[in-house]
Amino acid sequence: MSEHRDDRMRRVEETVLGSPPHYTKGEVTEAAGVPIERAEDLWQAMGFAHVGPDDAVFTEADIAALRALVSLVSAEVIPTDLESAVARSLAQTMSRLAEWQTGIFKSLLGDQFSDLEATSEVASAILPVMERLQNYVWRRHLAATVSRELDQRDPGDERVQVIGFADLVGYTRLIRDFTELELARLIDGFESLAGGVVAQNHGRVIKTVGDEVLFATEGAAEAAEIALALNEEIAKTDLLPPLRIGLAKGPVLARFGDVYGSTVNIASRLTSVARPASVLVDREVAAALRGDSAFRLISVGPTKVQSFRGLRAWALRRAGGEQPAQM
């Protein structure tokens, strides 16, 4: 029975990988012309489990992937010192996508998910469609990102942007009180709502981490609209708790799809001290919004946050809205 199950597991694996695995890591690295130490560093960066020298778990695709990466480094498309970082960044993105896709399979198959024959058949039918969809979405995002970069006056990695954090209030309690299914629905609802609001207002989601979404915009007005719209949309649903939101404007280092720097830290700190269903902005965002008739700013004075002395904050509201309570 165990041997029969192992055979069916191999069938599922072959379906997903596209061909039967039959190469050892020594054979893969020799065929790709890559030192085994370098290949193991890359596989570790990608989060792949360590395998023994005699384990035949690799396919032709592994050889092709190593050759492709080496060719990009040789052509100086990827700097040598960033080789592992590129592999790590790509793997983190793909790992999350794989988790989501496996969830789709489980939801689709239900109790049949443990039926390896059924799982293999579904994977054979769905994977090619998913692969085409992934390629389409990637190219669309690549086109949008390239266009955005071409519009920038400064071609470097550091530029002035507005960074926003939106954090669900009471998430720790929800984790304790909600079932896994309830929590999954809450997170899905939050990410869907946040992604829609950010995209509609010309921003982009940098990442979501459970109860928090990090987004960026080129201008303060777009970020302000996103922040206020998020709170307004959250208020319309009973599914989600209110948000705390912080906005900061300043130099940002963009690297491998993430953002870094003091501007990011300030936005995060403002979020941590904001009241539920409110938006706090820093001095630079407030200065950029002054004179914009769509918004109203109320100074809350110096704000005590960790690592930033003398940080001033302003509560952001729509023009004509009720004045928020002072902090």
Secondary structure as a PSIPRED ss2 file (coil, helix, strand):
# PSIPRED VFORMAT (PSIPRED V4.0)

   1 M C   1.000  0.000  0.000
   2 S H   0.000  1.000  0.000
   3 E H   0.000  1.000  0.000
   4 H H   0.000  1.000  0.000
   5 R H   0.000  1.000  0.000
   6 D H   0.000  1.000  0.000
   7 D H   0.000  1.000  0.000
   8 R H   0.000  1.000  0.000
   9 M H   0.000  1.000  0.000
  10 R H   0.000  1.000  0.000
  11 R H   0.000  1.000  0.000
  12 V H   0.000  1.000  0.000
  13 E H   0.000  1.000  0.000
  14 E H   0.000  1.000  0.000
  15 T H   0.000  1.000  0.000
  16 V H   0.000  1.000  0.000
  17 L H   0.000  1.000  0.000
  18 G C   1.000  0.000  0.000
  19 S C   1.000  0.000  0.000
  20 P C   1.000  0.000  0.000
  21 P C   1.000  0.000  0.000
  22 H C   1.000  0.000  0.000
  23 Y E   0.000  0.000  1.000
  24 T C   1.000  0.000  0.000
  25 K H   0.000  1.000  0.000
  26 G H   0.000  1.000  0.000
  27 E H   0.000  1.000  0.000
  28 V H   0.000  1.000  0.000
  29 T H   0.000  1.000  0.000
  30 E H   0.000  1.000  0.000
  31 A H   0.000  1.000  0.000
  32 A H   0.000  1.000  0.000
  33 G C   1.000  0.000  0.000
  34 V C   1.000  0.000  0.000
  35 P C   1.000  0.000  0.000
  36 I H   0.000  1.000  0.000
  37 E H   0.000  1.000  0.000
  38 R H   0.000  1.000  0.000
  39 A H   0.000  1.000  0.000
  40 E H   0.000  1.000  0.000
  41 D H   0.000  1.000  0.000
  42 L H   0.000  1.000  0.000
  43 W H   0.000  1.000  0.000
  44 Q H   0.000  1.000  0.000
  45 A H   0.000  1.000  0.000
  46 M C   1.000  0.000  0.000
  47 G C   1.000  0.000  0.000
  48 F C   1.000  0.000  0.000
  49 A C   1.000  0.000  0.000
  50 H C   1.000  0.000  0.000
  51 V C   1.000  0.000  0.000
  52 G C   1.000  0.000  0.000
  53 P C   1.000  0.000  0.000
  54 D C   1.000  0.000  0.000
  55 D C   1.000  0.000  0.000
  56 A C   1.000  0.000  0.000
  57 V C   1.000  0.000  0.000
  58 F E   0.000  0.000  1.000
  59 T C   1.000  0.000  0.000
  60 E H   0.000  1.000  0.000
  61 A H   0.000  1.000  0.000
  62 D H   0.000  1.000  0.000
  63 I H   0.000  1.000  0.000
  64 A H   0.000  1.000  0.000
  65 A H   0.000  1.000  0.000
  66 L H   0.000  1.000  0.000
  67 R H   0.000  1.000  0.000
  68 A H   0.000  1.000  0.000
  69 L H   0.000  1.000  0.000
  70 V H   0.000  1.000  0.000
  71 S H   0.000  1.000  0.000
  72 L H   0.000  1.000  0.000
  73 V H   0.000  1.000  0.000
  74 S H   0.000  1.000  0.000
  75 A C   1.000  0.000  0.000
  76 E C   1.000  0.000  0.000
  77 V C   1.000  0.000  0.000
  78 I C   1.000  0.000  0.000
  79 P C   1.000  0.000  0.000
  80 T H   0.000  1.000  0.000
  81 D H   0.000  1.000  0.000
  82 L H   0.000  1.000  0.000
  83 E H   0.000  1.000  0.000
  84 S H   0.000  1.000  0.000
  85 A H   0.000  1.000  0.000
  86 V H   0.000  1.000  0.000
  87 A H   0.000  1.000  0.000
  88 R H   0.000  1.000  0.000
  89 S H   0.000  1.000  0.000
  90 L H   0.000  1.000  0.000
  91 A H   0.000  1.000  0.000
  92 Q H   0.000  1.000  0.000
  93 T H   0.000  1.000  0.000
  94 M H   0.000  1.000  0.000
  95 S H   0.000  1.000  0.000
  96 R H   0.000  1.000  0.000
  97 L H   0.000  1.000  0.000
  98 A H   0.000  1.000  0.000
  99 E H   0.000  1.000  0.000
 100 W H   0.000  1.000  0.000
 101 Q H   0.000  1.000  0.000
 102 T H   0.000  1.000  0.000
 103 G H   0.000  1.000  0.000
 104 I H   0.000  1.000  0.000
 105 F H   0.000  1.000  0.000
 106 K H   0.000  1.000  0.000
 107 S H   0.000  1.000  0.000
 108 L H   0.000  1.000  0.000
 109 L H   0.000  1.000  0.000
 110 G H   0.000  1.000  0.000
 111 D H   0.000  1.000  0.000
 112 Q H   0.000  1.000  0.000
 113 F H   0.000  1.000  0.000
 114 S H   0.000  1.000  0.000
 115 D C   1.000  0.000  0.000
 116 L H   0.000  1.000  0.000
 117 E H   0.000  1.000  0.000
 118 A H   0.000  1.000  0.000
 119 T H   0.000  1.000  0.000
 120 S H   0.000  1.000  0.000
 121 E H   0.000  1.000  0.000
 122 V H   0.000  1.000  0.000
 123 A H   0.000  1.000  0.000
 124 S H   0.000  1.000  0.000
 125 A H   0.000  1.000  0.000
 126 I H   0.000  1.000  0.000
 127 L H   0.000  1.000  0.000
 128 P H   0.000  1.000  0.000
 129 V H   0.000  1.000  0.000
 130 M H   0.000  1.000  0.000
 131 E H   0.000  1.000  0.000
 132 R H   0.000  1.000  0.000
 133 L H   0.000  1.000  0.000
 134 Q H   0.000  1.000  0.000
 135 N H   0.000  1.000  0.000
 136 Y H   0.000  1.000  0.000
 137 V H   0.000  1.000  0.000
 138 W H   0.000  1.000  0.000
 139 R H   0.000  1.000  0.000
 140 R H   0.000  1.000  0.000
 141 H H   0.000  1.000  0.000
 142 L H   0.000  1.000  0.000
 143 A H   0.000  1.000  0.000
 144 A H   0.000  1.000  0.000
 145 T H   0.000  1.000  0.000
 146 V H   0.000  1.000  0.000
 147 S H   0.000  1.000  0.000
 148 R H   0.000  1.000  0.000
 149 E H   0.000  1.000  0.000
 150 L H   0.000  1.000  0.000
 151 D H   0.000  1.000  0.000
 152 Q C   1.000  0.000  0.000
 153 R C   1.000  0.000  0.000
 154 D C   1.000  0.000  0.000
 155 P C   1.000  0.000  0.000
 156 G C   1.000  0.000  0.000
 157 D C   1.000  0.000  0.000
 158 E E   0.000  0.000  1.000
 159 R E   0.000  0.000  1.000
 160 V E   0.000  0.000  1.000
 161 Q E   0.000  0.000  1.000
 162 V E   0.000  0.000  1.000
 163 I E   0.000  0.000  1.000
 164 G E   0.000  0.000  1.000
 165 F E   0.000  0.000  1.000
 166 A E   0.000  0.000  1.000
 167 D E   0.000  0.000  1.000
 168 L E   0.000  0.000  1.000
 169 V C   1.000  0.000  0.000
 170 G C   1.000  0.000  0.000
 171 Y H   0.000  1.000  0.000
 172 T H   0.000  1.000  0.000
 173 R H   0.000  1.000  0.000
 174 L H   0.000  1.000  0.000
 175 I H   0.000  1.000  0.000
 176 R H   0.000  1.000  0.000
 177 D H   0.000  1.000  0.000
 178 F C   1.000  0.000  0.000
 179 T C   1.000  0.000  0.000
 180 E H   0.000  1.000  0.000
 181 L H   0.000  1.000  0.000
 182 E H   0.000  1.000  0.000
 183 L H   0.000  1.000  0.000
 184 A H   0.000  1.000  0.000
 185 R H   0.000  1.000  0.000
 186 L H   0.000  1.000  0.000
 187 I H   0.000  1.000  0.000
 188 D H   0.000  1.000  0.000
 189 G H   0.000  1.000  0.000
 190 F H   0.000  1.000  0.000
 191 E H   0.000  1.000  0.000
 192 S H   0.000  1.000  0.000
 193 L H   0.000  1.000  0.000
 194 A H   0.000  1.000  0.000
 195 G H   0.000  1.000  0.000
 196 G H   0.000  1.000  0.000
 197 V H   0.000  1.000  0.000
 198 V H   0.000  1.000  0.000
 199 A H   0.000  1.000  0.000
 200 Q H   0.000  1.000  0.000
 201 N C   1.000  0.000  0.000
 202 H C   1.000  0.000  0.000
 203 G C   1.000  0.000  0.000
 204 R E   0.000  0.000  1.000
 205 V E   0.000  0.000  1.000
 206 I E   0.000  0.000  1.000
 207 K E   0.000  0.000  1.000
 208 T E   0.000  0.000  1.000
 209 V E   0.000  0.000  1.000
 210 G C   1.000  0.000  0.000
 211 D C   1.000  0.000  0.000
 212 E E   0.000  0.000  1.000
 213 V E   0.000  0.000  1.000
 214 L E   0.000  0.000  1.000
 215 F E   0.000  0.000  1.000
 216 A E   0.000  0.000  1.000
 217 T E   0.000  0.000  1.000
 218 E C   1.000  0.000  0.000
 219 G C   1.000  0.000  0.000
 220 A H   0.000  1.000  0.000
 221 A H   0.000  1.000  0.000
 222 E H   0.000  1.000  0.000
 223 A H   0.000  1.000  0.000
 224 A H   0.000  1.000  0.000
 225 E H   0.000  1.000  0.000
 226 I H   0.000  1.000  0.000
 227 A H   0.000  1.000  0.000
 228 L H   0.000  1.000  0.000
 229 A H   0.000  1.000  0.000
 230 L H   0.000  1.000  0.000
 231 N H   0.000  1.000  0.000
 232 E H   0.000  1.000  0.000
 233 E H   0.000  1.000  0.000
 234 I H   0.000  1.000  0.000
 235 A H   0.000  1.000  0.000
 236 K C   1.000  0.000  0.000
 237 T C   1.000  0.000  0.000
 238 D C   1.000  0.000  0.000
 239 L C   1.000  0.000  0.000
 240 L C   1.000  0.000  0.000
 241 P C   1.000  0.000  0.000
 242 P C   1.000  0.000  0.000
 243 L E   0.000  0.000  1.000
 244 R E   0.000  0.000  1.000
 245 I E   0.000  0.000  1.000
 246 G E   0.000  0.000  1.000
 247 L E   0.000  0.000  1.000
 248 A E   0.000  0.000  1.000
 249 K E   0.000  0.000  1.000
 250 G E   0.000  0.000  1.000
 251 P E   0.000  0.000  1.000
 252 V E   0.000  0.000  1.000
 253 L E   0.000  0.000  1.000
 254 A E   0.000  0.000  1.000
 255 R E   0.000  0.000  1.000
 256 F C   1.000  0.000  0.000
 257 G C   1.000  0.000  0.000
 258 D E   0.000  0.000  1.000
 259 V E   0.000  0.000  1.000
 260 Y E   0.000  0.000  1.000
 261 G C   1.000  0.000  0.000
 262 S H   0.000  1.000  0.000
 263 T H   0.000  1.000  0.000
 264 V H   0.000  1.000  0.000
 265 N H   0.000  1.000  0.000
 266 I H   0.000  1.000  0.000
 267 A H   0.000  1.000  0.000
 268 S H   0.000  1.000  0.000
 269 R H   0.000  1.000  0.000
 270 L H   0.000  1.000  0.000
 271 T H   0.000  1.000  0.000
 272 S H   0.000  1.000  0.000
 273 V H   0.000  1.000  0.000
 274 A C   1.000  0.000  0.000
 275 R C   1.000  0.000  0.000
 276 P C   1.000  0.000  0.000
 277 A C   1.000  0.000  0.000
 278 S E   0.000  0.000  1.000
 279 V E   0.000  0.000  1.000
 280 L E   0.000  0.000  1.000
 281 V E   0.000  0.000  1.000
 282 D C   1.000  0.000  0.000
 283 R H   0.000  1.000  0.000
 284 E H   0.000  1.000  0.000
 285 V H   0.000  1.000  0.000
 286 A H   0.000  1.000  0.000
 287 A H   0.000  1.000  0.000
 288 A H   0.000  1.000  0.000
 289 L H   0.000  1.000  0.000
 290 R C   1.000  0.000  0.000
 291 G C   1.000  0.000  0.000
 292 D C   1.000  0.000  0.000
 293 S C   1.000  0.000  0.000
 294 A C   1.000  0.000  0.000
 295 F E   0.000  0.000  1.000
 296 R E   0.000  0.000  1.000
 297 L E   0.000  0.000  1.000
 298 I E   0.000  0.000  1.000
 299 S E   0.000  0.000  1.000
 300 V E   0.000  0.000  1.000
 301 G E   0.000  0.000  1.000
 302 P E   0.000  0.000  1.000
 303 T E   0.000  0.000  1.000
 304 K E   0.000  0.000  1.000
 305 V E   0.000  0.000  1.000
 306 Q C   1.000  0.000  0.000
 307 S C   1.000  0.000  0.000
 308 F E   0.000  0.000  1.000
 309 R E   0.000  0.000  1.000
 310 G E   0.000  0.000  1.000
 311 L E   0.000  0.000  1.000
 312 R E   0.000  0.000  1.000
 313 A E   0.000  0.000  1.000
 314 W E   0.000  0.000  1.000
 315 A E   0.000  0.000  1.000
 316 L E   0.000  0.000  1.000
 317 R E   0.000  0.000  1.000
 318 R E   0.000  0.000  1.000
 319 A C   1.000  0.000  0.000
 320 G C   1.000  0.000  0.000
 321 G C   1.000  0.000  0.000
 322 E C   1.000  0.000  0.000
 323 Q C   1.000  0.000  0.000
 324 P C   1.000  0.000  0.000
 325 A C   1.000  0.000  0.000
 326 Q C   1.000  0.000  0.000
 327 M C   1.000  0.000  0.000
